[in-house]
Amino acid sequence: MLYFAYGSNLDWAQIRKRCPSTTAVSVAAARGYRLAFTRFSTNRQCGAADILPSAGDEVWGMLYEIDEAEIGVLDECEGFRPGRPREENAYERVEIDVWKTGTPVCPERAWTYMVVRKLDPCPRPSAEYKRLMVGGARHWGFPHGYLEQLEAIEIQ
């Protein structure tokens, strides 16, 4: 399965611990979305990342290939259980278009997770959650401007 990570799963150690089959495919952008923190993670005790439709914006992330046998583990980590009523899930797994670095014309379809019940006002992430995101973005070589946006995120 092709998976687009934009939050704490940008951290290579975290995603490999969750899904050992994970291989890195490409840095990619989800056009028409913006990054937000619309969920309070009771596990992490902080705001958790989400992407929201937003014309003209883009969210950078990492495309990973994950073995189908490990998708259930990723679903569980994201609070998603297929077949359960939507509103009982923390996130839902959805397919979106993403553009790999260097391929500005041809999008790829990839799975990602979006928060089901969005909070407003948005809770802030912890320093550790932000560290996972920013560290992953640096590791994968995200564009400088997007790195600056991540670094500017206010923490709790």
Secondary structure, 3 states (H helix, E strand, C coil): CEEEECCHHHCHHHHHHHCCCCEEEEEEEEEEEEEEEEEEECCCCEEEEEEEEEEEEEEEEEEEECCHHHHHHHHHHCCCCCCCCHHHCCEEEEEEEEEECCCCCCCEEEEEEEECCCCCCCCCCCHHHHHHHHHHHHHHCCCHHHHHHHHCCCCC
